[in-house]
Amino acid sequence: MTETFQLSRRHMLQLGAAAGVMAGSSTLGVTRLLAAGSEKVKIIHASPATLLVWSISYLAEDMGYYKEEGLAVERLGLGGGPAAMTALLAGEGTMNVSAPGECLAANARGQRIKIIQAYTRSDPYTISVTKAFADANGITAASPREQREKALTAMKGKRIGITAPGSNTDLVVRMALQQVGLDPTSDVTIVPAGSIVNIMSALSQGGLDGGALLAPFTEQAGVEFEAVPLLAIAAGEIPQAGRLQGQVLEARPEDLEAKRDLFAAFIRADLRALKFLQEDPDGARAKLRQTRFPKIADAIWPDVWASALPIFASPYVARDSIQAWLETGTIGGNPDPNTFPYDEIIDMSLVDEGLQKLGWSPKS
């Protein structure tokens, strides 16, 4: 079952103080005009939060690579993948950074959207639970996987948070519940909270028993109110979710055709950022700490970064990682994985051109 969740303004303000993960100078939605005469690019994000999965784009901005390519960026953070895709289709942004689920659903409806770059290999979601839930079921983060999986079965009759119906968080939560034999439609109340920020806030207040979180919120929740990570994609504990392509860059074909040079410049900047991250991960960690995540506890930041590094691999999107999404059977329109027009949707030509110009090959 699905329930609508409303978060008060007071609780939102409390979260801003407690979580402390959104640097004021770099919060999504704030325009940065980087150079006079630069061409403006509006990047749509599927969350208003500052998330580690978007580190490549943050570095491209913070290292000045977008500026050097003649681009001035604005970020528009929305409440989940469906809202972000709606905005892209309406032309409210130049491009969308999100998981590909909503893009695939749009294409199944005949609304053509292209995937032109990968940001992450997969999305390292973790199903986290409140301390009260963990204590009641006798588990900690150090408990064996079998015990943590068994504890998830106790979510029956409880409330678990996602960002929005049809979002990546929705899919991952359903996969995790089905993995332990629960029916997501009847055994658990799935609560659309609107954003990762709201999920964390509701967990901190006891409004939810569990929820899907991303770094750095997973780790921050453990520090702030002793939330316990139950199952993590990055640890191979939700195997079905591990095949799914992570964050990608999406654009409308008509925009790509009209502004190919702009998209080429944008992707070149992203590739320079990926190169910097792979060749100097400590330097990238220090930069992001300064510009995006200054309020994360010193004790956890190195571990947060180290756990995320493996997801920043190839900028290429492989057919298999997209087919994995279709094989879940959860994509709107239920497109056939065997006949889906992958070659019309996945376009890596700008990545090819950018890497050739850089003379660099990323780690796979």
C-alpha positions in Angstrom: 0.0 0.0 0.0 1.1 3.6 -0.6 0.5 6.5 1.7 1.0 10.2 1.1 3.4 11.8 3.5 3.4 15.5 4.3 6.4 17.2 6.0 6.0 20.3 8.0 8.2 23.4 7.4 9.4 23.2 11.0 10.6 19.7 10.5 12.3 20.6 7.2 14.2 23.4 9.1 15.1 20.9 11.8 16.5 18.6 9.3 18.6 21.3 7.8 20.3 21.8 11.1 20.6 18.2 12.0 21.7 16.6 8.7 24.0 19.4 7.8 24.9 18.0 4.4 23.9 20.7 2.1 26.5 23.4 1.8 24.8 26.8 1.6 26.9 28.0 -1.3 26.2 24.9 -3.4 22.6 23.9 -2.6 20.8 22.7 -5.7 18.6 25.3 -7.2 21.1 28.1 -6.7 22.3 29.7 -9.9 26.0 30.1 -10.4 26.9 32.5 -13.3 30.4 31.5 -13.8 31.5 33.8 -16.5 30.2 36.8 -18.3 28.8 35.7 -21.7 28.8 32.0 -20.8 26.1 29.9 -22.2 23.6 28.9 -19.5 22.8 25.3 -18.8 20.0 24.2 -16.4 20.7 20.8 -14.9 17.6 19.1 -13.5 18.3 16.8 -10.5 15.9 14.2 -9.1 16.4 15.5 -5.5 16.8 18.8 -3.9 19.6 17.3 -1.7 23.3 17.4 -2.4 24.1 13.7 -3.1 27.4 11.9 -3.5 26.2 10.2 -6.6 26.4 13.5 -8.4 30.1 14.1 -7.5 31.3 14.2 -11.0 29.1 17.1 -12.0 29.9 18.9 -8.7 33.6 18.5 -9.4 33.1 19.7 -13.0 31.6 22.9 -11.6 33.8 23.3 -8.6 37.1 22.7 -10.4 36.1 25.3 -13.0 35.8 22.8 -15.9 32.3 24.0 -17.0 33.5 27.6 -16.9 36.5 26.7 -19.0 34.1 25.1 -21.5 32.1 28.4 -21.7 29.2 27.1 -19.6 27.3 28.7 -16.7 25.3 26.1 -14.7 22.1 26.3 -12.7 20.8 23.4 -10.8 17.1 22.6 -10.3 16.5 20.0 -7.6 13.1 18.3 -7.7 11.3 15.7 -5.5 12.1 12.4 -7.2 12.7 10.9 -10.7 9.1 11.3 -12.0 9.1 15.1 -11.2 12.5 15.5 -12.8 11.4 13.7 -16.0 8.2 15.7 -16.2 10.4 18.9 -16.0 12.7 17.7 -18.8 9.9 16.7 -21.1 8.4 20.2 -20.5 11.6 21.9 -21.5 12.2 23.3 -18.0 15.8 22.3 -18.1 18.6 21.6 -20.5 19.3 18.1 -19.2 18.4 15.7 -16.4 20.6 13.8 -14.0 18.8 10.8 -12.6 18.4 7.1 -12.6 17.1 5.9 -16.0 13.8 4.4 -14.9 11.6 7.4 -15.8 13.5 7.9 -19.0 12.6 4.4 -20.1 9.0 4.8 -19.2 8.8 8.0 -21.2 10.3 6.3 -24.2 7.8 3.4 -23.8 5.0 6.1 -24.0 6.6 7.4 -27.2 8.2 10.5 -25.6 11.7 10.1 -26.9 14.5 10.9 -24.4 18.1 10.0 -24.9 20.7 8.7 -22.4 24.1 10.3 -23.3 26.4 9.6 -20.4 26.8 7.5 -17.2 27.7 9.1 -13.9 27.7 6.1 -11.7 27.9 2.3 -12.3 25.0 1.8 -9.9 23.2 3.7 -7.2 24.4 2.6 -3.7 21.0 2.8 -1.9 20.8 1.3 1.5 17.6 0.2 3.3 18.1 1.9 6.8 15.9 1.5 9.8 15.4 3.4 13.0 17.2 2.5 16.2 13.9 1.5 17.8 13.2 -0.9 14.9 16.7 -2.3 15.1 16.6 -2.7 18.9 13.2 -4.4 18.7 14.6 -7.0 16.3 18.0 -7.4 18.0 20.2 -6.3 15.2 23.0 -3.8 14.6 25.0 -2.7 11.5 27.5 -5.4 12.5 25.0 -8.2 12.6 25.4 -11.0 10.0 23.5 -10.5 6.7 21.1 -13.4 7.5 20.0 -11.7 10.7 19.6 -8.3 9.0 17.5 -9.9 6.2 15.4 -11.7 8.8 14.8 -8.4 10.6 13.5 -6.9 7.4 10.6 -9.4 7.5 9.5 -7.6 10.7 8.7 -4.6 8.5 5.3 -6.2 7.9 2.7 -3.8 9.1 5.3 -1.0 9.3 6.0 2.2 7.3 9.0 2.5 4.9 9.9 5.6 3.0 10.6 6.3 -0.6 10.9 9.6 -2.6 8.0 9.0 -5.0 6.0 6.2 -6.6 7.8 4.9 -9.6 11.2 6.3 -8.5 14.4 4.4 -8.0 13.9 4.4 -4.3 10.5 2.8 -4.8 12.0 0.1 -7.0 14.8 -0.7 -4.6 12.5 -0.9 -1.6 10.1 -3.2 -3.4 13.1 -5.4 -4.5 14.3 -5.6 -0.9 10.9 -6.5 0.5 10.2 -9.1 -2.1 13.7 -10.6 -1.5 12.6 -11.5 2.1 9.1 -12.7 1.1 7.0 -9.6 1.8 4.4 -8.2 -0.6 5.1 -4.5 -1.0 1.5 -3.8 -2.1 -0.1 -5.3 1.0 2.4 -6.2 3.8 4.0 -2.8 4.2 2.9 0.9 4.0 5.1 2.5 1.4 5.3 6.2 2.2 6.2 8.7 -0.6 8.2 11.4 1.4 9.1 13.6 -1.6 12.9 13.5 -1.2 15.8 11.7 0.5 15.9 14.7 2.8 12.3 14.1 3.9 12.9 10.4 4.4 15.8 11.1 6.7 13.8 13.7 8.6 10.9 11.3 9.1 13.2 8.5 10.3 14.8 10.9 12.8 11.3 11.7 14.2 9.9 8.1 14.2 7.5 8.9 11.4 8.9 6.0 9.5 10.3 2.7 10.5 12.7 2.4 7.6 13.6 4.0 4.3 15.9 4.1 1.3 18.9 6.4 1.8 21.9 7.4 -0.3 25.3 8.6 0.8 26.0 10.8 2.7 22.6 10.5 4.3 23.0 6.8 5.2 26.1 7.5 7.2 24.8 10.8 8.6 21.7 9.1 9.9 23.8 6.7 11.8 25.7 9.5 13.5 22.7 11.9 14.1 20.1 9.5 15.4 21.7 6.0 15.4 19.8 4.7 12.3 21.0 1.2 11.3 21.8 0.2 7.7 20.0 -3.0 7.0 20.7 -4.0 3.4 23.0 -2.2 1.0 23.3 -2.5 -2.8 27.0 -1.7 -2.7 27.6 -4.7 -0.4 25.8 -7.0 -2.8 22.9 -7.5 -0.3 20.1 -6.6 -2.8 21.5 -8.6 -5.8 18.6 -7.7 -8.2 19.3 -4.0 -7.7 23.0 -4.4 -8.3 22.6 -4.9 -12.1 20.6 -1.7 -12.5 22.3 1.3 -14.2 23.0 4.1 -11.9 22.8 7.9 -12.5 22.8 9.0 -16.1 22.6 12.2 -18.1 19.4 12.5 -20.2 18.3 15.0 -22.9 15.7 15.6 -25.5 16.7 14.6 -29.0 15.7 18.0 -30.4 17.9 19.8 -27.8 20.8 17.6 -28.7 20.4 18.3 -32.4 20.0 22.1 -31.9 22.8 22.5 -29.3 25.2 19.6 -29.9 28.2 21.8 -29.2 26.8 22.8 -25.8 26.2 19.1 -24.8 29.7 18.2 -26.1 31.3 20.9 -24.0 29.3 19.8 -21.0 30.3 16.2 -21.3 34.0 17.1 -21.9 33.9 19.0 -18.6 32.3 16.0 -16.9 35.0 13.7 -18.3 37.7 16.0 -17.0 36.1 15.7 -13.6 36.0 11.9 -13.8 39.7 11.9 -14.8 40.5 14.1 -11.8 38.5 11.8 -9.5 40.1 8.6 -10.7 43.7 9.9 -10.8 43.5 11.9 -7.6 40.7 10.5 -5.4 42.1 12.2 -2.3 42.2 15.6 -4.1 38.6 15.0 -5.2 37.6 14.1 -1.7 39.2 17.3 -0.3 37.5 19.5 -2.9 34.1 18.1 -2.4 34.5 18.3 1.4 35.2 22.0 1.0 32.5 22.9 -1.6 29.6 20.4 -1.1 29.9 18.5 2.2 31.6 20.7 4.8 29.2 19.8 7.6 29.5 16.0 7.5 31.1 14.7 10.6 34.9 14.4 10.3 34.8 10.9 11.7 32.7 9.5 8.8 33.7 11.6 5.8 36.7 9.4 4.7 34.6 6.2 5.0 31.7 7.8 3.1 34.0 8.7 0.3 35.9 5.4 0.2 32.6 3.5 0.0 31.4 5.6 -2.9 34.6 5.5 -5.1 33.8 2.2 -6.9 30.6 3.6 -8.4 32.6 6.3 -10.3 33.8 4.1 -13.1 33.0 4.2 -16.8 31.1 7.1 -18.4 29.6 4.6 -20.8 26.1 3.1 -20.4 25.9 -0.6 -21.3 22.8 -2.2 -22.8 22.7 -4.9 -20.2 22.4 -2.3 -17.3 19.4 -0.7 -19.1 17.9 -4.1 -20.0 18.1 -4.9 -16.3 15.7 -2.1 -15.6 13.2 -3.4 -18.1 13.4 -6.9 -16.8 12.1 -5.7 -13.4 8.7 -5.3 -15.0 8.1 -2.1 -13.1 8.7 0.4 -16.0 5.6 2.3 -17.0 4.1 0.9 -20.2 5.8 -2.4 -19.5 8.2 -2.3 -22.6 9.5 -5.6 -23.8 13.2 -6.0 -22.9 13.8 -8.0 -26.1 12.4 -5.5 -28.5 13.2 -2.2 -26.8 15.0 0.3 -29.1 18.2 0.5 -27.1 20.3 1.9 -30.0 17.8 4.8 -30.4 17.9 5.6 -26.7 21.6 5.1 -25.7 23.8 7.5 -27.5 27.5 7.5 -26.3 28.8 9.5 -29.3 29.6 12.6 -27.2 31.4 10.4 -24.6 33.5 8.9 -27.5 34.3 12.4 -28.8 35.2 13.8 -25.4 37.5 10.9 -24.4 39.2 11.1 -27.8 39.8 14.8 -27.3 41.2 14.2 -23.8 43.3 11.4 -25.0 42.3 9.4 -21.9 40.7 6.1 -21.1 38.8 5.8 -17.8 39.0 2.8 -15.4 36.3 0.3 -16.1 
